Amino acid sequence: MSDIDPERQTANGRNASATAREKLAIEHDRAVEIVERLRETHVDITGHAFLLRLDTLIVRLGAKWDVKRELVFEHLKTAFERDYQEPNWCIPINDDAWMGLLPEIGSRKGAMVMTQIWRDICGFFVGDMSALETPLFEVLVEDVDTFSLEKIDLKTFFDAAHEDEAPVKARSRGFQSEDGRSPGEAPQATAIQRPMIVAASVTYGGRSLKVASSAEPLFEMKKMVMIGHRLESLVMDEMDNALLDRKALANLDWGLREMADIINIDQGLKLLRLKSPEQRKMVMLVPAAFSTFASARARQKITSEVARAAAEMGLKVLFEVRGLDGVPPHRILEIVSLIKPFCMTVVGSVSPDRKAIAALTKCGLSGVCLEYDGVKREEDALRDFLSTLSQAAKSAAGACMMQGFDNYRQMAVARLAGVTHASIKTAALMAPRPHAEPAHDAEMEAREA
């Protein structure tokens, strides 16, 4: 610590002299609230307040910054809040900076987390910028609308020899490569990506829902290869956070379901835009309810926005029409004919029941999507169950897509049962990483079979 100016040290080990600092006026509607919160919690004077200036990222993005701005800040916020909940918090500052407050971890660890976030977000949007100096600053409150900043040099920012202050790996799941690892981390046994999730609230007719979205990996099962992503949603009642199942979704007011579908697609497209072309693969599977596609207003909005995104990212579109149980075949055929010009093909979703599946025959669909019922079965029983469903689906529409498996072994069994495409539910993908290894075993068994 001898190379740190003694005038910078406070009771917690550091502070900066006034001459080494610069002022930053906070041009933010919540400037007073931000400053008051910092003053109340003392996060700044205890060395746990950090600010990233995005100038170099903005310069690299050039004219694209205006389009990418919201994606950048949303990406930062989502990734930060996934691993650091209250009393940790983050917020954009002005139009070219972002602040993270990390009182629950050591100051050097906090600085290292912010540094890794900077490197990873640069890697996602413009490529490797690790050779450049990290624009990281420590923050002190100067006035009701002004910060005092000092540049952080990680070489002298606390003693790196202290075990508690050692650099940490990037914890943000939102900044992971396609094989589910952080940059520089050894590859895992499985190549399935752990998804980032974003969420928003919608209100209609006096009822409010939370819609959480992810881009689930979608697999072609014959070769067990990832071909794209399904824009999957988890819909919860905002009053009690109860997750709505298929039946509850079907009973929603059509206007509310339409809003939930549109926000899920919007969030899903944003997540796909954050991925590199190699991560996105070839296909995006875009789901919405039959009632949503039946609305001319919603259908026009969805098809136009999805077509624009597909052209931008070079992806092929599959539309998935959900909630087809009990819908007359001629109505399904009508909706399929209206949306088919805007995609590569259309698939339909019904309950995992042979009678419901058979009703989709001659409806213009190219496949049937089924949600796994979640019942725990031995592998032989699971294979028999899935074989029956896959045979019915292939007879009705030519392909069988399964969604909602609990683990990778079930996917391997599904392959042997004749399921043509599948995705695993988000909750399973977010499980601790050590559980990923059995997936490799299951995949190898499936390949050998």
Solvent accessible surface area in square Angstrom, and as a share of the most:
residue,aa,sasa,rsa
1,M,95,0.42
2,S,118,0.76
3,D,97,0.50
4,I,8,0.04
5,D,66,0.34
6,P,104,0.65
7,E,133,0.60
8,R,36,0.13
9,Q,77,0.34
10,T,57,0.33
11,A,119,0.92
12,N,52,0.27
13,G,20,0.19
14,R,10,0.04
15,N,43,0.22
16,A,12,0.09
17,S,23,0.15
18,A,91,0.71
19,T,135,0.78
20,A,54,0.42
21,R,35,0.13
22,E,75,0.34
23,K,142,0.60
24,L,23,0.11
25,A,61,0.48
26,I,11,0.06
27,E,138,0.62
28,H,51,0.23
29,D,154,0.80
30,R,107,0.39
31,A,9,0.07
32,V,91,0.52
33,E,94,0.42
34,I,2,0.01
35,V,0,0.00
36,E,69,0.31
37,R,72,0.26
38,L,0,0.00
39,R,98,0.36
40,E,129,0.58
41,T,67,0.39
42,H,96,0.43
43,V,6,0.04
44,D,10,0.05
45,I,97,0.49
46,T,54,0.31
47,G,3,0.03
48,H,31,0.14
49,A,2,0.01
50,F,0,0.00
51,L,0,0.00
52,L,1,0.00
53,R,51,0.19
54,L,0,0.00
55,D,68,0.35
56,T,55,0.32
57,L,0,0.00
58,I,39,0.20
59,V,116,0.67
60,R,128,0.47
61,L,13,0.06
62,G,42,0.40
63,A,102,0.79
64,K,128,0.54
65,W,17,0.06
66,D,102,0.53
67,V,116,0.66
68,K,39,0.16
69,R,67,0.24
70,E,124,0.55
71,L,12,0.06
72,V,0,0.00
73,F,26,0.11
74,E,50,0.22
75,H,2,0.01
76,L,0,0.00
77,K,97,0.41
78,T,22,0.13
79,A,0,0.00
80,F,1,0.01
81,E,72,0.32
82,R,47,0.17
83,D,40,0.21
84,Y,18,0.07
85,Q,106,0.47
86,E,115,0.52
87,P,70,0.44
88,N,5,0.02
89,W,20,0.07
90,C,12,0.07
91,I,11,0.05
92,P,45,0.28
93,I,0,0.00
94,N,32,0.16
95,D,71,0.37
96,D,55,0.29
97,A,1,0.01
98,W,1,0.00
99,M,0,0.00
100,G,0,0.00
101,L,0,0.00
102,L,0,0.00
103,P,45,0.28
104,E,111,0.50
105,I,34,0.17
106,G,17,0.17
107,S,6,0.04
108,R,15,0.06
109,K,43,0.18
110,G,0,0.00
111,A,0,0.00
112,M,29,0.13
113,V,5,0.03
114,M,0,0.00
115,T,1,0.01
116,Q,37,0.16
117,I,6,0.03
118,W,3,0.01
119,R,96,0.35
120,D,7,0.04
121,I,0,0.00
122,C,0,0.00
123,G,39,0.38
124,F,53,0.22
125,F,32,0.13
126,V,42,0.24
127,G,28,0.27
128,D,120,0.62
129,M,5,0.02
130,S,55,0.36
131,A,105,0.81
132,L,78,0.39
133,E,134,0.60
134,T,17,0.10
135,P,19,0.12
136,L,3,0.01
137,F,18,0.07
138,E,7,0.03
139,V,2,0.01
140,L,29,0.14
141,V,28,0.16
142,E,79,0.36
143,D,71,0.37
144,V,74,0.42
145,D,65,0.34
146,T,20,0.11
147,F,0,0.00
148,S,7,0.05
149,L,0,0.00
150,E,16,0.07
151,K,70,0.30
152,I,7,0.04
153,D,75,0.39
154,L,36,0.18
155,K,182,0.77
156,T,33,0.19
157,F,6,0.02
158,F,33,0.14
159,D,43,0.22
160,A,51,0.39
161,A,88,0.69
162,H,101,0.45
163,E,158,0.71
164,D,90,0.46
165,E,20,0.09
166,A,34,0.27
167,P,76,0.48
168,V,29,0.17
169,K,149,0.63
170,A,14,0.11
171,R,97,0.35
172,S,7,0.05
173,R,67,0.24
174,G,7,0.07
175,F,1,0.00
176,Q,9,0.04
177,S,35,0.23
178,E,29,0.13
179,D,30,0.15
180,G,1,0.01
181,R,60,0.22
182,S,7,0.04
183,P,75,0.47
184,G,84,0.81
185,E,37,0.17
186,A,72,0.56
187,P,97,0.61
188,Q,58,0.26
189,A,48,0.37
190,T,9,0.05
191,A,71,0.55
192,I,18,0.09
193,Q,12,0.05
194,R,25,0.09
195,P,2,0.01
196,M,19,0.08
197,I,36,0.18
198,V,11,0.06
199,A,69,0.53
200,A,35,0.27
201,S,65,0.42
202,V,13,0.07
203,T,77,0.45
204,Y,101,0.38
205,G,78,0.75
206,G,80,0.77
207,R,96,0.35
208,S,32,0.20
209,L,0,0.00
210,K,66,0.28
211,V,0,0.00
212,A,8,0.06
213,S,0,0.00
214,S,3,0.02
215,A,3,0.03
216,E,1,0.00
217,P,1,0.00
218,L,0,0.00
219,F,15,0.06
220,E,39,0.18
221,M,1,0.00
222,K,157,0.66
223,K,136,0.58
224,M,21,0.09
225,V,65,0.37
226,M,27,0.12
227,I,22,0.11
228,G,0,0.00
229,H,0,0.00
230,R,1,0.00
231,L,0,0.00
232,E,15,0.07
233,S,22,0.14
234,L,66,0.33
235,V,8,0.05
236,M,42,0.19
237,D,21,0.11
238,E,64,0.29
239,M,185,0.82
240,D,98,0.51
241,N,86,0.44
242,A,45,0.35
243,L,110,0.55
244,L,21,0.10
245,D,90,0.47
246,R,65,0.24
247,K,152,0.64
248,A,33,0.26
249,L,32,0.16
250,A,66,0.51
251,N,113,0.58
252,L,8,0.04
253,D,82,0.42
254,W,164,0.58
255,G,17,0.17
256,L,3,0.01
257,R,21,0.08
258,E,16,0.07
259,M,70,0.31
260,A,2,0.02
261,D,12,0.06
262,I,33,0.17
263,I,42,0.21
264,N,4,0.02
265,I,4,0.02
266,D,47,0.24
267,Q,9,0.04
268,G,0,0.00
269,L,5,0.03
270,K,53,0.22
271,L,7,0.03
272,L,1,0.01
273,R,58,0.21
274,L,9,0.05
275,K,21,0.09
276,S,40,0.26
277,P,88,0.56
278,E,127,0.57
279,Q,15,0.06
280,R,23,0.08
281,K,80,0.34
282,M,110,0.49
283,V,9,0.05
284,M,0,0.00
285,L,0,0.00
286,V,0,0.00
287,P,3,0.02
288,A,0,0.00
289,A,5,0.04
290,F,18,0.07
291,S,16,0.10
292,T,0,0.00
293,F,0,0.00
294,A,31,0.24
295,S,26,0.17
296,A,68,0.53
297,R,170,0.62
298,A,1,0.00
299,R,42,0.15
300,Q,116,0.52
301,K,81,0.34
302,I,3,0.02
303,T,5,0.03
304,S,36,0.24
305,E,44,0.20
306,V,0,0.00
307,A,42,0.33
308,R,145,0.53
309,A,0,0.00
310,A,11,0.08
311,A,86,0.66
312,E,102,0.46
313,M,19,0.08
314,G,63,0.61
315,L,15,0.08
316,K,112,0.48
317,V,9,0.05
318,L,18,0.09
319,F,0,0.00
320,E,3,0.01
321,V,1,0.01
322,R,36,0.13
323,G,33,0.32
324,L,4,0.02
325,D,64,0.33
326,G,82,0.79
327,V,26,0.15
328,P,62,0.39
329,P,70,0.44
330,H,123,0.55
331,R,76,0.28
332,I,2,0.01
333,L,86,0.43
334,E,79,0.35
335,I,4,0.02
336,V,4,0.02
337,S,68,0.44
338,L,73,0.36
339,I,0,0.00
340,K,83,0.35
341,P,103,0.65
342,F,97,0.41
343,C,24,0.14
344,M,100,0.45
345,T,21,0.12
346,V,0,0.00
347,V,4,0.03
348,G,0,0.00
349,S,3,0.02
350,V,1,0.00
351,S,32,0.21
352,P,38,0.24
353,D,69,0.36
354,R,156,0.57
355,K,170,0.72
356,A,20,0.15
357,I,0,0.00
358,A,59,0.46
359,A,57,0.44
360,L,3,0.01
361,T,61,0.35
362,K,181,0.76
363,C,0,0.00
364,G,30,0.29
365,L,18,0.09
366,S,46,0.30
367,G,0,0.00
368,V,0,0.00
369,C,2,0.01
370,L,2,0.01
371,E,72,0.32
372,Y,11,0.04
373,D,65,0.34
374,G,33,0.32
375,V,77,0.44
376,K,154,0.65
377,R,66,0.24
378,E,138,0.62
379,E,79,0.36
380,D,114,0.59
381,A,49,0.38
382,L,5,0.03
383,R,111,0.41
384,D,97,0.50
385,F,50,0.21
386,L,0,0.00
387,S,25,0.16
388,T,50,0.29
389,L,6,0.03
390,S,2,0.01
391,Q,119,0.53
392,A,20,0.16
393,A,0,0.00
394,K,84,0.36
395,S,96,0.62
396,A,12,0.09
397,A,18,0.14
398,G,52,0.50
399,A,18,0.14
400,C,0,0.00
401,M,5,0.02
402,M,0,0.00
403,Q,18,0.08
404,G,8,0.08
405,F,0,0.00
406,D,27,0.14
407,N,65,0.33
408,Y,32,0.12
409,R,81,0.30
410,Q,17,0.08
411,M,4,0.02
412,A,6,0.05
413,V,9,0.05
414,A,0,0.00
415,R,54,0.20
416,L,59,0.29
417,A,9,0.07
418,G,22,0.22
419,V,4,0.03
420,T,35,0.20
421,H,42,0.19
422,A,0,0.00
423,S,0,0.00
424,I,1,0.00
425,K,73,0.31
426,T,5,0.03
427,A,71,0.55
428,A,19,0.15
429,L,2,0.01
430,M,37,0.17
431,A,34,0.26
432,P,86,0.54
433,R,51,0.19
434,P,110,0.69
435,H,117,0.52
436,A,12,0.09
437,E,111,0.50
438,P,68,0.43
439,A,5,0.04
440,H,68,0.31
441,D,68,0.35
442,A,1,0.01
443,E,38,0.17
444,M,66,0.29
445,E,88,0.39
446,A,1,0.01
447,R,116,0.42
448,E,148,0.66
449,A,89,0.69
